Amino acid sequence: MDIPRYTYRTNETVSVNKPENQIFIDIVLIILILCVIINCFIFSKPPYIWICLLSFVSCISLENRKKRIVSPMELNFYDTYVVICREIKYSMSKAVSREYVKFFYHDITNFEYDCCNKRVELKGKAEVIWFDYKKDGTLSDCPDMHKIVNDRPCYFYINDNDTDNILHSIENFSSKKVIVKNNPKVSQ
């Protein structure tokens, strides 16, 4: 097994669903909407104020569906490839897994950092391995997914404290130039 030339450990900021109180908020919202509709039919008043109020509450409800959490990750730089390891990866299906994504440097077609979103994105041919966590918190013995994907985007969000270190590490150990988008330091 290869030994990495350099390992950069950091924390990624991810959005996860927050279902604990969302059902209660949705039920209250549905009840309010029904009350407005019944009020309109009974009293024949235009519901403009109520529509504005419900729109505001709906926006707050949608915003509260997600929460930002910190998740550990590391970038392992080898002689010919990089492995991105996420200890905890949250997916759309709410499954929690450990993820390894391996990119050979010559297969990376795009390496970008978006300053506005604080997002690093790699794109290219990658080997992806996922181990799902069991309900007792242990990892599966064999990978739940192991495949080679062409033109796969892989991105992660970083905080301001790590930006310069991560970008410097990527350029130094992968010999790939990172394209910086939406850089406020550069005048347009």
N, C-alpha and C positions, 0 to 999 in steps of 0.2 A: 504494500500500500504506500502511495506517495505521501510525503510529508509536505505540508504547505510551506511556501517561502515566507508567507506573511499571513496572519489572521487578524482581521479587524472586527472587533466585537462592538456592537452598538445596540440601541433600542429603536425599533420602528414604531411609528404611531399609526394605528389602524382604527378603522371604524367598525363597530360591531352592533348588531341589533340589540335593542334594549326592550325585551318583551314583558318585563315584570309588571309594569303599570300601564302598558299600552292598551290592553283589552278594556280596562276600566275607562280610559280616556275615550276610546272609540265608542263605547256604549253611551257615555254621557253626550258625546257629539251627536250620535244618532237620535237620542232622545230630544236634544235641543232642536235638531232639524225638524223632527216630527211636530214639536210644539209650534215652531214657526209656521209650518204648513197648515196646521189646524187653526192657528190664530188668524191666518190670512183668509181662510174659508169662513170662519165664524164672524169675524169683525170686518171683513172686506177692507182691510187697511193695507197700503203698500208696505212690503217687508224690507224696504231699503236698509234701514238701520240694522235689522236683524241679519240681513245677508252680509253686511259689512262685518258685523260682530262674529258671525259664524266663519267667515273667510279668515279672519284673524286667528280664531281658535283653531281652525283646520291647519293653518300654516305652523302654528306653535306645535300642534300635535304631530305633524309630519317631521318637524325639526327634532322633536324629542325621541323619535324612533331610533336614532343612532347615538352612540356614545364613543368617544375617542379613548383608546387605551394604549398603553405602552407594551410592546412585545419584543422579547430579545431576538436578535438575529446576528449572524456573522457572515463575513465575506472571507473565504479562504482562497488565497491566490497561490496557484501552483505554477510550474514552468510553462505549461501549455494551455491551461484552463483555469477558470474560476468557478467555485461552488458557493452558491448562496444558500445558507441554512437558516431556516426559520424554526425555532423551537415550537412555537405555537402559530399555526396558520388557520385563520378563520375564513371559511368559504361562504358562498351565497346560500348553500344548503344547510348552514349552521353547523356543519361538521367541523370538528377540531382535529387538526393533524399536524405532524411534523413534516416539513417540506425541504427537499434538497433539489436545487436546480443547478445543473452543470452546463456551462458554456465553454467550448474551446474558443480561444481568442480569435482564431481565423474564421470561425463561424458567426461571430458577432457582426451584425450589419449596422447596428445603430446603438450609440451610447449617449443618452441625453440626460441633462438635469434641468428641470423647470423650476426657476426661482420662485415664481408665484405660488405654485402648489407644493414646493419643497419635495419634489418627486424625482427619483432616479429611475430611468427606464433603460433596460437592455433589450435588444431584439435580435433574434437569430435562431439558429438550430440549437436545441437544448435537450438534455436528458433530464426528465422530471421524475422524481421518486417521492411518493407520499406514504407515510405511515399514519394510519388513523389511531387516535387515542381511544381506548376502551372506556366503558362507563366507570371502571374502577381507577382510571387515571394512568394506566400502563399503556405502553405502545404495543401495536400488533407485532407479531414475530416476523412476518414477511410483509413486503410492501403491498399496500392496497392499490397502488397505481405505480407503474414503472413503464415509461414509454419515451420514445424520441419524438420531438415535435419540431417541425420546420417553421421558421418565421414566428417563433413564440415571443410575445412580449412578456417581460418580467419586470415588475416595478416595485419599488418600496419607497416609503415616505421617511424623510429624515428631519431631525430638528436642527435649528440654526447653529447650535454648538458643534455639531459634527460635520457640517457641510464641507468646510475646507479640507478637513482630514480625510474624509471619504473620497472626495474628488481627487485629491493628491494621491491617495493610495491606489485608486483605480488607474490613474494615468501612469503612475510610477511602476506598478507591478504587472499591469496588463499590456503596457505599451499601446493602449488605445486612447485616443483623444476624446474627451467628453465634450459634447456640444452643450453649451449653456444657453438656455432660452429664457426670455423675459428677465434679463439681468438689469436690475434697477441701477447698478453702478455704471453701466455703459450708457452714455447719452445717445439718444436716437437721432 
